[in-house]
Amino acid sequence: MRDPQMTGYTPKLTLGITPEDILPARSRAVACDGGGGALGHPLVMLRIEDTEVTCPYCSRTYRLAPDVGHDDGH
């Protein structure tokens, strides 16, 4: 199931099952590898379109810091 902003596949949050890691982001482009080194997942690049994006592998949510600009680059 795709998320409403069509930013990628986003897991449906299920209380008690889906991890609720919310990490601050200083840029609209973030890289996620699960944070477990060899126990993580493949490195994926995620783009924050509005205020947050959720990793389709590990369900970590990256929330854009309020003082970060638009970052309208490539």
C-alpha positions as CSV (number, residue, x, y, z in Angstrom):
1,M,0.0,0.0,0.0
2,R,1.4,3.4,-1.0
3,D,1.4,6.4,1.2
4,P,-0.8,9.4,0.2
5,Q,2.1,11.5,-1.0
6,M,3.4,8.7,-3.2
7,T,6.9,9.0,-1.7
8,G,7.4,5.3,-1.6
9,Y,6.0,2.2,0.2
10,T,5.2,3.0,3.8
11,P,4.3,0.4,6.4
12,K,1.0,0.7,8.2
13,L,1.7,1.4,11.8
14,T,0.3,-1.2,14.2
15,L,0.6,-0.4,17.9
16,G,2.8,-2.9,19.8
17,I,4.2,-4.4,16.5
18,T,5.6,-1.7,14.3
19,P,8.6,0.1,15.8
20,E,8.1,3.8,16.5
21,D,11.6,5.2,16.0
22,I,11.3,8.9,15.2
23,L,14.6,10.4,14.2
24,P,15.3,14.1,13.5
25,A,16.5,14.9,9.9
26,R,18.6,18.0,9.0
27,S,18.0,17.5,5.3
28,R,15.2,16.4,3.0
29,A,17.4,13.6,1.7
30,V,18.1,10.9,4.3
31,A,19.9,7.5,4.1
32,C,18.7,4.6,6.2
33,D,20.4,1.2,6.7
34,G,18.5,0.0,9.7
35,G,21.2,1.1,12.1
36,G,22.3,-2.4,12.9
37,G,25.4,-2.6,10.8
38,A,25.5,-6.1,9.3
39,L,22.2,-6.8,11.0
40,G,20.5,-3.8,9.4
41,H,19.1,-3.7,5.8
42,P,20.3,-2.5,2.4
43,L,21.1,1.3,2.3
44,V,18.1,3.2,0.9
45,M,17.8,6.9,0.1
46,L,14.6,8.5,1.2
47,R,13.2,11.9,0.4
48,I,11.1,13.9,2.8
49,E,8.4,15.6,0.7
50,D,6.3,17.2,3.5
51,T,7.5,16.8,7.1
52,E,8.4,13.1,7.5
53,V,9.1,9.8,5.7
54,T,9.1,6.2,6.9
55,C,11.6,3.6,5.9
56,P,9.9,0.7,4.1
57,Y,12.4,-1.8,5.6
58,C,12.6,-1.0,9.3
59,S,9.7,1.5,9.9
60,R,12.0,4.2,11.2
61,T,10.4,7.6,10.7
62,Y,12.6,10.6,9.8
63,R,11.0,13.9,10.8
64,L,12.3,17.1,9.3
65,A,13.6,19.6,11.9
66,P,11.4,22.8,12.0
67,D,14.3,25.1,11.2
68,V,15.4,23.3,8.0
69,G,14.7,25.1,4.7
70,H,13.1,23.8,1.5
71,D,16.3,22.2,-0.1
72,D,14.9,22.5,-3.6
73,G,18.0,20.8,-5.1
74,H,18.2,17.6,-7.2
